[in-house]
Amino acid sequence: MSFPVLEFSGISLTYPGPPPIHALRSCDLVVERGDYLTVVGPSGSGKSSFLNLAGLLDRPTGGRYLLDGLDTAVLTDRERAALRGRRIGFVFQSFHLLPHRSATENVALASLYTAGRGRHETAHRRARAWEALARVGLAHRMDSLPTHMSGGERQRVAIARALMGEPSLLLCDEPTGNLDSATAQSVLTLIEELNDNGMTVILITHDLQVAARAHRTVAIRDGVLTETVPR
């Protein structure tokens, strides 16, 4: 039986006050496998809260979140962290790469805590990192340091790192925010190619032109989630 990758039912998030802040208000959302969804909204609208909940970084104060059919509310913090490591890949506006580690080492580190540390496991991680880098078009930059790479190349390394665990969901937070327009287009094209090959993508952006490239868009304003007219 196939489940949606993400299912929010009445999800809410309230930060205690005084006064309490209602970051998200009774949100319903279903993201099917292979979907490409963008999330838009002004600053302070609840986009970051949405990201933190979808990425299992925060717990909702109300409602139910199913990830691949698993009820995340019944999981311990350790189980949530393990599920996050296996099922969700993160791509951020700031690349969060270690500057003095090669592209291969940065990508391989993504699975350091979900695999063993013996010689065989280390060689396996490196081989998987090479495959991930080749997948994003960086086969020629495997030994390069981030400090010697362009912004677009660094973001591709970050995407390769996110793909290491073969996640169910690629969760992107303003992935083109630090890039010039031409480089941003190449990164968006890569994300679209990954989606065409079956990867489920949720991309958070303030740029309506970026949002328009996805299959679906939802808008957040004052913590309320509203789906826009499908394109």
Secondary structure, DSSP 8 states (H G I E B T S, - for coil): ----SEEEEEEEEEE--SS-EEEEEEEEEEE-TT-EEEEE--TTSSHHHHHHHHTTSS--SEEEEEETTEEGGGS-HHHHHHHHHHHEEEEESS----TTS-HHHHHHGGGTTTS--SHHHHHHHHHHHHHHHHHTT-GGGTT--GGGS-HHHHHHHHHHHHHTT--SEEEEESTTTTS-HHHHHHHHHHHHHHHHTT-EEEEE-S-HHHHTTSSEEEEEETTEEEE----
